[in-house]
Structures are given as C-alpha cells and as structure tokens.
Amino acid sequence: MFQTRIAVVAFLAIALTLVVLSADRMHNLTDMYIGEGHYSGARCAFAGLVVAAIACFGLVYHLGITPLAL
C-alpha cells in the first residue's frame, strides 16, 4: 500500500513539473502576440494550478490524512 502511494505521488510530481514547464514555455511563445498571448498564458497558468491542486491531494493521500481529519 505504501509503495502505491509513493508511485501516485511520484507520478503527480512529475506531471506537475512537466505542466509548469510547459505552461512557462507556452507563455513565452504566446507572449510575442499582443492580446491573445496573455489569454493563452492565463489558460496555461490555470491548467498548472489545477494540476497543482491534484498533486496536493496526492500528497494528502500519501500522508494518509482522511478528509475527516482535515
């Protein structure tokens, strides 16, 4: 059971890192265009925040904290 939790958290951490790097790269690429670039960057940042929230829940799961304990 503990190894499963480690695998889930490791997968979420890798996914979070890739999304943050991708969002930063997308923002840099779309920032060259005025107007739509900032909108695309905001969408990438929002996607990064969603994955960060999922990773946070993965960490809570890894620590074994139940929703009732929160």
C-alpha positions as CSV (number, residue, x, y, z in Angstrom):
1,M,0.0,0.0,0.0
2,F,2.8,2.4,0.9
3,Q,4.6,1.7,-2.5
4,T,1.3,2.6,-4.3
5,R,1.2,5.9,-2.5
6,I,4.8,6.6,-3.4
7,A,4.1,5.8,-7.1
8,V,1.0,8.0,-7.2
9,V,2.8,11.0,-5.6
10,A,5.8,10.5,-7.9
11,F,3.6,10.4,-10.9
12,L,1.8,13.6,-9.8
13,A,5.0,15.3,-9.0
14,I,6.4,14.5,-12.5
15,A,3.2,15.6,-14.1
16,L,3.2,18.8,-12.1
17,T,6.8,19.6,-13.2
18,L,6.0,19.0,-16.8
19,V,2.9,21.1,-16.7
20,V,4.7,24.0,-15.1
21,L,7.5,23.9,-17.6
22,S,5.0,23.6,-20.5
23,A,2.9,26.5,-19.2
24,D,6.0,28.7,-18.9
25,R,7.1,27.7,-22.4
26,M,3.7,28.3,-23.8
27,H,3.5,31.7,-22.1
28,N,6.9,32.7,-23.6
29,L,5.8,31.6,-27.1
30,T,2.4,33.3,-27.0
31,D,3.7,36.4,-25.3
32,M,5.0,37.6,-28.7
33,Y,1.5,38.2,-29.8
34,I,-0.3,41.1,-28.2
35,G,-3.8,40.3,-26.9
36,E,-4.3,36.6,-27.4
37,G,-0.9,35.7,-25.9
38,H,-1.9,36.8,-22.5
39,Y,-5.1,34.9,-22.7
40,S,-3.3,31.7,-23.7
41,G,-0.7,32.2,-20.9
42,A,-3.6,32.6,-18.4
43,R,-5.1,29.3,-19.7
44,C,-1.8,27.6,-19.2
45,A,-1.4,29.0,-15.8
46,F,-4.9,27.8,-14.8
47,A,-4.1,24.3,-16.1
48,G,-0.9,24.4,-13.9
49,L,-3.0,25.4,-10.9
50,V,-5.4,22.6,-11.5
51,V,-2.6,20.0,-11.7
52,A,-1.0,21.6,-8.5
53,A,-4.3,21.1,-6.7
54,I,-4.4,17.4,-7.8
55,A,-0.8,17.0,-6.7
56,C,-1.7,18.5,-3.3
57,F,-4.5,15.9,-2.9
58,G,-2.0,13.2,-3.9
59,L,0.3,14.4,-1.1
60,V,-2.5,14.3,1.4
61,Y,-3.3,10.8,0.2
62,H,0.4,9.9,0.6
63,L,0.4,11.2,4.1
64,G,-2.7,9.1,4.9
65,I,-4.8,12.1,6.0
66,T,-8.5,11.5,5.6
67,P,-10.9,14.3,4.8
68,L,-12.5,13.9,8.2
69,A,-9.1,14.7,9.8
70,L,-8.8,17.9,7.9
